[in-house]
Amino acid sequence: MTTINFKRVINDSFDHVIERATKALAAEGFGILTRIDMHSKIKEKTGKEVIPTVILGACNPNLAYEAYTANSDVASLLPCNAVIREVAPGKMSVEFIKPTSMMTVLGDAKLTALAAEADAKIERALSNA
């Protein structure tokens, strides 16, 4: 089975973990382009409840540029998602997409090699979140 993300559990408040993840990604050159409060949207659109979950669309512009100029089909796979979800009171799962797993979908060895640099940055960000 292919691993699609890097993941760890952090004992902290939901909002503080989102802040920590955002700062850790920024330290690796990733800005947050989008924020989806998934639990709120699901409730709003379906009336159903899911655990608190936020999806952050993160982008490192330099890496995105390199990938896009190598193969413009990569645009369908951007930005990189970071997911923070509450798995128990005071326990948050932090999941950052593994770029190499996304790039293999395109079957482009050059993109997969470029994504290895993003993997390293995202893994560092996760360990510092």
C-alpha positions as CSV (number, residue, x, y, z in Angstrom):
1,M,0.0,0.0,0.0
2,T,1.3,3.4,-0.9
3,T,1.7,6.0,1.9
4,I,0.2,9.2,0.8
5,N,1.1,11.4,3.7
6,F,3.4,12.0,6.7
7,K,1.5,11.9,10.0
8,R,1.9,12.4,13.7
9,V,-0.3,13.0,16.7
10,I,0.2,16.2,18.8
11,N,-1.2,16.7,22.3
12,D,-2.5,20.3,22.2
13,S,-5.6,22.4,21.4
14,F,-7.0,22.3,17.9
15,D,-6.4,25.9,17.1
16,H,-2.9,25.9,18.5
17,V,-2.0,22.9,16.4
18,I,-3.3,24.7,13.3
19,E,-1.1,27.7,14.2
20,R,1.9,25.4,14.9
21,A,1.5,23.6,11.6
22,T,1.1,26.9,9.7
23,K,4.3,28.3,11.2
24,A,6.3,25.1,10.6
25,L,5.2,25.0,7.0
26,A,6.2,28.7,6.6
27,A,9.6,28.0,8.0
28,E,10.1,25.6,5.0
29,G,8.8,28.1,2.5
30,F,5.2,27.1,2.3
31,G,2.4,29.6,2.5
32,I,-1.2,28.8,3.2
33,L,-3.4,29.5,0.1
34,T,-6.7,28.0,1.4
35,R,-8.3,26.9,4.6
36,I,-11.3,24.6,4.6
37,D,-13.1,24.0,7.9
38,M,-14.3,20.6,6.7
39,H,-16.4,19.9,9.8
40,S,-18.3,23.2,9.4
41,K,-18.9,22.7,5.7
42,I,-20.1,19.1,6.1
43,K,-22.5,20.3,8.8
44,E,-23.7,23.3,6.7
45,K,-24.2,21.3,3.5
46,T,-25.5,17.9,4.9
47,G,-26.5,18.5,8.4
48,K,-24.2,15.7,9.4
49,E,-21.4,15.9,12.0
50,V,-17.7,14.9,11.6
51,I,-14.8,15.4,14.0
52,P,-13.2,18.8,13.8
53,T,-11.1,18.8,10.7
54,V,-9.3,21.6,8.9
55,I,-7.6,21.3,5.5
56,L,-4.9,23.8,4.7
57,G,-3.8,24.2,1.1
58,A,0.0,24.9,1.4
59,C,2.2,25.9,-1.5
60,N,6.0,26.5,-1.8
61,P,6.0,28.9,-4.8
62,N,9.6,28.0,-5.9
63,L,8.9,24.2,-5.9
64,A,5.5,24.8,-7.5
65,Y,7.1,26.8,-10.3
66,E,9.7,24.1,-10.9
67,A,7.1,21.4,-11.0
68,Y,4.7,23.4,-13.2
69,T,7.4,24.3,-15.8
70,A,8.5,20.7,-15.9
71,N,4.9,19.4,-16.5
72,S,1.9,21.7,-16.4
73,D,-0.4,18.8,-15.6
74,V,0.9,19.1,-12.0
75,A,-1.5,22.0,-11.5
76,S,-4.2,19.5,-10.9
77,L,-2.3,18.2,-7.9
78,L,-1.5,21.6,-6.3
79,P,-1.6,22.8,-3.6
80,C,-0.2,20.4,-1.0
81,N,-2.7,19.6,1.7
82,A,-2.1,19.7,5.4
83,V,-4.9,18.2,7.5
84,I,-5.4,18.7,11.2
85,R,-8.1,16.7,12.8
86,E,-9.1,16.1,16.4
87,V,-8.9,12.4,17.1
88,A,-9.6,12.7,20.9
89,P,-9.9,15.6,23.3
90,G,-6.5,17.3,23.3
91,K,-5.1,14.9,20.6
92,M,-4.7,16.2,17.1
93,S,-3.6,14.2,14.1
94,V,-1.5,16.3,11.8
95,E,-1.2,14.9,8.2
96,F,0.9,16.5,5.5
97,I,0.6,15.1,2.0
98,K,3.7,13.3,0.6
99,P,4.4,15.1,-2.7
100,T,6.3,12.1,-4.2
101,S,3.2,10.0,-3.8
102,M,1.1,12.6,-5.7
103,M,3.7,13.0,-8.5
104,T,3.8,9.3,-9.3
105,V,0.2,9.6,-10.5
106,L,1.6,11.5,-13.5
107,G,4.2,8.9,-14.3
108,D,6.8,11.7,-14.7
109,A,10.2,10.7,-13.2
110,K,11.5,14.3,-13.3
111,L,8.5,15.5,-11.2
112,T,8.9,12.6,-8.8
113,A,12.5,13.6,-8.3
114,L,11.6,17.3,-7.8
115,A,9.0,16.2,-5.3
116,A,11.6,14.5,-3.1
117,E,12.8,18.0,-2.1
118,A,9.3,18.9,-1.1
119,D,9.0,15.6,0.8
120,A,12.1,16.6,2.9
121,K,10.7,20.1,3.6
122,I,7.3,18.7,4.6
123,E,8.8,16.1,6.8
124,R,10.8,18.7,8.6
125,A,7.8,20.9,9.0
126,L,5.8,18.1,10.5
127,S,8.5,17.3,13.0
128,N,8.6,21.0,14.0
129,A,4.8,21.5,14.1
